[in-house]
Amino acid sequence: MCGIAGLFAYGAAAPPVDRSVLSRMNDAMIARGPDGEGIWISTDARIGFGHRRLSIIDLTDTGAQPMAHDNGRLMITFNGEIYNFRELRAELEAEGRQFRSESDTEVLLHLYDRYGADMVGRLRGMFALAIHDRERRGIFLARDGFGIKPLYFTDDGATFRFASQVKTLLAGGGIDTAPSAAGRAGFHVWGYVPEPWTMFENIRALPSGSTMWVDD
């Protein structure tokens, strides 16, 4: 279990990404990733990723996140485990691709570089991920088909925010916390909040098996 978070200040009037906001979001996820943390902010301060790490596959620093590919052309923050990553890596190596780590995270970066959004259909595992594509000027998000790994987002029309937990989004601040009638009704009827609803009107879960593209 790891924790991911991110901000995308896509609106012209949106303030740049504040490192302290990402730090607060990371701190709110320490229970999900006690083995380390990372923060990355783009050079124009319009996009920032956070990550809390629970080391499972690659225990070295080469598996740390957020992780870059091709000098930062692609950047990923990822929570989960890809069961068939070794087979996928072998296929990519057969095409001439080289790896610097033993992590499944790096395989995801190469897969996105090779297949784009279609990469998701090749994955066997549990995952929630976000990849910043510098050339396309946006973020690709995806969640596994069974919804094992959570992923929540909110968008105020200027800044897009995502995280593994609702409380992580709230820890970053700047979010409308108006209650959700649908979320509360679901809780009272079924004893849980059905996705994509949450207890907050402006926070949603990315549905199981879904992908999302966000750009400016």
Buried (B, 14 or more C-beta within 10 A) or exposed (E): BBBBBBBBBBBEEBEBBBBEBBBBBBEBBEEBBEEBBBBBBBEEBBBBBBBBBBBBBBEEEBBBBBBBBEEEEBBBBBBBBBEBBEEBBEBBEEEEBEBEBBBBBBBBBBBBBBEBEEBBEBBBBBBBBBBBBBEEEBBBBBBBBEBBBBBBBBBEEBBBBBBBBBEBBBBBEBBEEEEBEBBBEBBEEEEEBBBBBBBBBBBBBBEBEBBBEBEE
